[in-house]
């Protein structure tokens, strides 16, 4: 059992038209890829044109199998795309397709927990299959698009085109976002007992947000009806 | 033989058997609903002879002790085989817990397949009642490498939350002691004192009505179809007809039967129960305490009263 801490050494260049800089596919950063490797081998894992060692200092310590990324990762896409168990935490912001299907695959993360202390780019949870994503900050456009199942908790603000094509899963949000017309049901008030069985990460104000779900009723909207979806968007009433 | 508060404790032993066991936790919006679901679930669960399982409340849980922070009860269940337990538990969950307003059901033994490979289905089968509207939630938890799985099944008061499955573990059934005396009042008092004292002990139950059985049984019968029949050696009305184990001044016997998750849990509960019974009714109608066995040939767990009471 190992906890790996990856601290950013250099920031990627801004994504401007002049530089045509590509975003970095961070999906290989995963505890199950690290399990039997030495620190030197982990540093050699390829992230597209460069390696983990080019971008990060890597340290390991005793602890449950987790990976913690520290730095400004707005240009790092597909973080946790292949996660199936354990925890992956980003102390900072994360890029697009967080936990979302990478590398032409049909499905995104299939288990475990991703925790982001900052903000997240577009397409968070795209085609995710199972597991949990906890976001302390804001999310960009198309979050939870084509979500297959799983849980995404968002304590901050939410961009447009939320949950488009969502089939199943739970989106637990601090306030109900503007949704595309007709795709989701009217809100229904109810208790939300399952909240008491899920322990939130003790990060940011997630604990405080989560206690609101347990102490009061919630409003739930179901959809996306355009795809026959049975997903739910839940917010404290 | 020892004497406690004027009561003779025989140097006999209780003979108990290996069983398969599990524990579930039932909660409700308030204590009454939790109790209603639990009483239904554990009803008709006195003896494996015809009930399929022996099951009862292990103890009441405070909201701080339950997974969802509501009032609840922990229930132990024992069966002669794993397959019987796998049959009985989902049946009772479906008819007695799912049906009870506000109830929820959780595994009472923590750990996934890597810790306890044998599993009893809970929500794994009951989820289909949701007719496709059921929702699964898997969340990280200590002892579960892949997370702990719950099912949310839409029902008429909201959602029935039910854990996916629970571990099946080994248990011991048939621990016992007999209270012998000369009045119904005295032996009832002794019985109730014993069961009250044993009520909150962990890892054991007394599944019979009020914790006690008056129809102690022996192996076999004159009727070929029956494999158990009345324990005539302790029947007062047969004292002059059969080789009786009752003494002349003993006119009544009641048996407290104990199922437990470990030898120590049963041994400790016998000590607690016998002590309480002797204190309550010693010198006042409770004359003797003994234990039931089959000569040591049938069950491998022997609870010698003399050792247990030390």
Interface residues (C-beta under 8 A of the other chain):
Chain A: X84 X85 X87 X111 X112 X113 X130 X131 X132 X149 X151 X168 X170 X190 X191 X193 X194 X196 X197 X198 X199 X214 X230 X232
Chain B: X67 X68 X69 X70 X104 X133 X135 X136 X137 X138 X139 X140 X141 X145 X146 X147 X148 X150 X152 X158 X159 X161
